Amino acid sequence: MNEPTLFDNLYERSLPYDTLHYGNVKHRDVHNIYGMLQTMSTHQGLIARDGGKLRPFILSRAYFAGQQRYANKWSGDNWGHFEDLRFSVPMALTSNLLGVAFYGADIPGFFGTATEELLIKWYQIGIWLPFFRAHAANGSPRREPYRFNNDTQIILRETIGLRYKHLPYWYTLFYEHTRTGDPIVRPLLYEYPEDKTGHSLTDQLLVGSDILTSSVYESNATSVSIYFPGNNQSWFQVTGNRVVFESGTWSDVPVDLTFNPVFYRSGSIIPRKPNVQRSTADIKDDPNELHVVPDQNGNATGRIYIDDFESFNYANEKQYLYVNLDYDASSKSVQITSVDSDNDASNFTLSVQTIYLYNKKDDETFTIEKVEQTRDGVSLVDLDLSTQPILL
């Protein structure tokens, strides 16, 4: 937890203000930064233990300005209510705007007994927050997915799998956050400041700039009202029905228990993994797939970042692969170029197994073309992408 707490006092859980810390420092003078100082010292200890070779992972409930340098954050003790589910989204957006990007909420609420419907809906939005986990208080019913009926297990398995399939996209966003400070999850106003309709919306979120999602926040909901931001672009629904929505419009999007609506932005390329493995260690070396969603001119762009996933070599030695992905409709090709000129990508390979090309069928629907070979019949996975474009 990292905050100084007394559990045996019903009315005042903090330490007395005149409690003395080392050096005769009164607690009232350090209460607000106590958690940050503890995570800072923990971070320093882990760095020293591993000789500065491995990245620490520290999770804290208490935090203060600057703590994102040392630890990740979760929302603290919440309840298994739809109201708390609703709160989790703007809390994550605010935290990201403040620079604390690795943030999430306990699924499906720390206290209380969440209904099976709430459990499912919380998972379906929780996979789109940077920090994703289920958690419960002592005495609360267990929430492991395998404890529920078969239908619920299938829904939760597919939901969690959707998170893992997007790990290349997530990992790229996390790296770009370290370079630019851009939030990982974003309110609409961050990407579309000129679109005033989105300024007050706190129940929708953007994951990076290319994925839009929302949730239902009440029981037995059959639709969710969603605003599609931007100008002269489209949003392609990738869960549920294959429907296209135009920017600057509202729509009541149908939902059921099996999915929350998720949309890809036109003009984007989303890197994904084709399969779900037992752990991230098993999935990291698998080939990738690219979901190409052209804009009104038929073009799309994206990026993917790869390193060794555990050391500081990406920062100290500039050992990483970071490339632009550019789809050109006129040549029906994907060009891959390095973002940086001074990095060492010799230890990393970008392997693409499949490209999914999204094509508008009409004003409201789209098709997906699956491509596994070049136009010359060469398997994509056999290409050396550092030397040639992918000709579809």
Stockholm file with secondary structure:
# STOCKHOLM 1.0

chainA/1-392         MNEPTLFDNLYERSLPYDTLHYGNVKHRDVHNIYGMLQTMSTHQGLIARDGGKLRPFILSRAYFAGQQRYANKWSGDNWGHFEDLRFSVPMALTSNLLGVAFYGADIPGFFGTATEELLIKWYQIGIWLPFFRAHAANGSPRREPYRFNNDTQIILRETIGLRYKHLPYWYTLFYEHTRTGDPIVRPLLYEYPEDKTGHSLTDQLLVGSDILTSSVYESNATSVSIYFPGNNQSWFQVTGNRVVFESGTWSDVPVDLTFNPVFYRSGSIIPRKPNVQRSTADIKDDPNELHVVPDQNGNATGRIYIDDFESFNYANEKQYLYVNLDYDASSKSVQITSVDSDNDASNFTLSVQTIYLYNKKDDETFTIEKVEQTRDGVSLVDLDLSTQPILL
#=GR chainA/1-392 SS CCSCBCSSCSSCCBCCTTCEETTTEEHHHHGGGHHHHHHHHHHHHHHHHTTTCBCCCCEESCCCTTGGGTCEEECCSCBSSHHHHHHHHHHHHHHHHTTCCSEECEETCSBSCCCHHHHHHHHHHHTTSSSCEECCCTTSCCCCGGGSCHHHHHHHHHHHHHHHHTHHHHHHHHHHHHHHCCCSEECHHHHCTTCGGGTTCCSEEEETTTEEEECCCSTTCCEEEEEECSSSCEEEECSSSCBEEETTEEEEEECBTTBCCEEEETTEEEEECSSCCSSHHHHTTSCEEEEEECCTTSCEEEEEEECCSSBSHHHHTCBCEEEEEEEETTTTEEEEEESCSSCBCTTCCCCEEEEEEEEESSSSBEEEEEECBCTTSCBGGGCCTTTSCEEC
#=GC SS_cons         CCSCBCSSCSSCCBCCTTCEETTTEEHHHHGGGHHHHHHHHHHHHHHHHTTTCBCCCCEESCCCTTGGGTCEEECCSCBSSHHHHHHHHHHHHHHHHTTCCSEECEETCSBSCCCHHHHHHHHHHHTTSSSCEECCCTTSCCCCGGGSCHHHHHHHHHHHHHHHHTHHHHHHHHHHHHHHCCCSEECHHHHCTTCGGGTTCCSEEEETTTEEEECCCSTTCCEEEEEECSSSCEEEECSSSCBEEETTEEEEEECBTTBCCEEEETTEEEEECSSCCSSHHHHTTSCEEEEEECCTTSCEEEEEEECCSSBSHHHHTCBCEEEEEEEETTTTEEEEEESCSSCBCTTCCCCEEEEEEEEESSSSBEEEEEECBCTTSCBGGGCCTTTSCEEC
//
